[in-house]
Amino acid sequence: MTEDTLSKSEAGEVVANDDSLQPNVDQTTKSDESSELVTEGDTAADYLEGLLDIIDLDGDIDIDVENDRAAVAVVEVNSGELAQLVGEDGKVLDALQELTRLAVAREVGHRSRLMLDVAGFRAQRRKELQRIAASAVAEARAAQEPVRLDSMNAFERKVVHDAVAEAGLNSESEGSDPDRYVVISPA
């Protein structure tokens, strides 16, 4: 290789300027996005650890990247201890998720789409919603009429929309928060 085909990277490494040796832009972008999501998860974990210390609760924190967003789960160490962070119908969890997103946004400089789960509440709710969606899909197919579900928060509606799309039917959200709901239409 001649000097013309070499350059220094930002890290100070000598790299080839041959296009065939350059990384795919899509791979680089995905790697950067993944790295950013890991940073969001780490920031959220630090925030949640501080919160758990303040309120004197024990919990392990798992960080992952799922569906192009950071996913953080607070896992129970002592059974039932984290229920107060979930609250009735997950309302405390929703508020805690928003606070965590704000803390992450302050650190990373942009809005976060981070998903937070506490004590497996969202994972269990996801399974329940998938069963509800499957039942509503079957009902819409049998009756050949739209099926309207009870009001749901954004997370719940997204789970239902995904399940309905996977089943090959159409769905849309109607109404306004907090009474927004999903309507499933036969294909």
Sequence and secondary structure as in RCSB ss.txt:
>XXXX:A:sequence
MTEDTLSKSEAGEVVANDDSLQPNVDQTTKSDESSELVTEGDTAADYLEGLLDIIDLDGDIDIDVENDRAAVAVV
EVNSGELAQLVGEDGKVLDALQELTRLAVAREVGHRSRLMLDVAGFRAQRRKELQRIAASAVAEARAAQEPVRLD
SMNAFERKVVHDAVAEAGLNSESEGSDPDRYVVISPA
>XXXX:A:secstr
  GGGEEE TTS EEE  GGGS  HHHHHHHHHHHHHHHHHHHHHHHHHHHHHHTT  EEEEEEEETTEEEEEEE
ESSTTTTGGGT GGGHHHHHHHHHHHHHHHHHHSS    EEEETTHHHHHHHHHHHHHHHHHHHHHHHTS EEEE
E  HHHHHHHHHHHHHTT EEEEES TTS EEEEE  
